[in-house]
Amino acid sequence: TKTLKQLAKPTGVRIGTAVDTAALADDATYASAVAKQFNTITPENVMKWEVVEPERGKLDFTEADKLVDFARAHKQKVRGHTLVWHSQLPAWLTKGVDDGSITKKQLRRILKQHIATEVGHFKGDIWAWDVVNEAFNDDGTLRDSLWLRELGPGYIADAFRWAHKADKKAILFYNDYNTEGINPKSDAVYKLVKELRSEGVPIEAVGVQGHLSTDYPLPADMQANLHRFGKLGLKTAVTEADVRITLPASAAEVQAQDNGYSYMLQSCLLERSCISFTVWGFTDKYSWIPGVFPGEGQANLYDESYQPKSAYAAVQRDLQLA
Ligand code: G3I
């Protein structure tokens, strides 16, 4: 039987997973599944600022370079994740801003340099960059982050300009969660990217993360949402799909999970602008969910022993039908 990437090939939509580089190094079953099933990969953590610059001015791309090498060896595209985010910032940076030793002016230069350095380091190896991640609240207002507080809303346009300067070919994404359907948050993203495009800011794509839970209804009108971004001339992608369940999982919840994966994947497959569907980890063995949502889990396509679940079969079927 065909693997997911073999099934995805004729659809033109890439199928991806987030990769935990520790598991990639230590767990041969994990590594072989990443290689066989997916044709794009995203580093789950190792391109984030706290990892690549743990001490000010001391860059460490060791783990990220290994991931890029793995992708090259297996002819996979890499989604770079993520350049500007409020989370997983290095301690020296947040501390410096807090104690006033990093001024606003300096912070702007530090961000500019971070983007130039990281994008420059990986130039030619990154298919798409999540340039700005999670800048909005669910009500559509801008998130009160260090970036907004210190630099004002213009940091978003600046980040895209700086990233484009460092790599003209990478597809530059704005990426967020709870933006799969049409709602106040995706409306705000829509308004922002429309403005940025009209000002000539080099933003080319919008990613919807796709972190769903069977405790909530499916996001409304996902295909229409992707389509409105497509009509602006943007590419779209599902960048971090998973569907968590409150444990123990009932048969109905498992079925709802299959529907969740299927709904997101079909929305992408049916919308021309959608270029990839990435799951945020593919096995329950290494999921971020139990750590952040205690009592929830089993969110992935394979169980902890690498047995494909019914969600895997749903993805397989949707790719086959597309
Ligand atoms: O690397 C340290 C390790 O040295 C230490 O021993 C260990 C002890 O807790 O922590 C390790 O760091 C953890 C890191 O993952 C690497 O495993 C952090 O504590 C943990 O907070 C971090 O969680 C990540 C989370 O982002 C942080 O916000 C998850 O793995 C990662 O899946 C998650 O990914 C995000 C996307 O980037 C953006 N969208 C939402 C998504 C899910 O939250």
Boltz pocket constraint, residues with backbone or C-beta under 6 A from the ligand:
constraints:
  - pocket:
      binder: B
      contacts: [[A, 44], [A, 45], [A, 87], [A, 88], [A, 133], [A, 177], [A, 209], [A, 240], [A, 288]]
      max_distance: 6.0
